[in-house]
């Protein structure tokens, strides 16, 4: 009977440690996710380096910029920086 009480106490103590560990881990993951979300937004915004001179839309690379310009503004002359870009 004494052995069962000892085992019961040991499992209860471990259960409390497990709960504390889970709470600590959940808090750590929430902080990490929050921090990562801001970094992704900043990185995405920094990647948009080309801006259409007509509609002010931002694009990440010259190929996409040229495709946008040809499809959205076909009557407008192509900017000189896009003349040699392969679409």
C-alpha positions, -999 to +999 in steps of 0.1 A: +000+000+000+028+024+008+044+017-026+012+028-044+011+061-024+047+067-034+041+060-071+009+081-070+028+111-055+056+107-081+031+108-110+013+138-096+045+157-093+055+148-128+021+158-141+025+192-126+060+196-142+045+185-175+018+211-173+043+238-164+066+228-192+037+228-217+027+263-206+062+276-209+066+260-244+033+275-256+044+310-244+078+306-261+062+295-294+037+323-293+064+349-288+085+333-316+055+333-340+047+369-332+083+379-339+085+359-371+053+374-384+068+409-383+100+398-399+081+382-428+062+414-435+093+435-435+111+411-458+082+409-482+079+447-483+117+451-489+116+426-518+092+448-538+118+471-553+104+479-588+075+503-590+053+508-620+055+544-632+019+544-644-001+527-616+025+527-588+022+489-583+053+473-567+069+442-581+098+420-569+118+416-601+122+431-636+107+401-654+074+404-635+076+442-640+078+438-677+050+413-679+028+436-658+037+466-679+029+448-712-004+434-700-017+463-680-004+493-700+000+481-736-005+516-751+022+532-729+058+531-742+080+506-723+104+523-698+140+522-708+150+500-678+128+472-692+140+473-728+166+445-725+147+423-700+136+389-712+099+382-702 
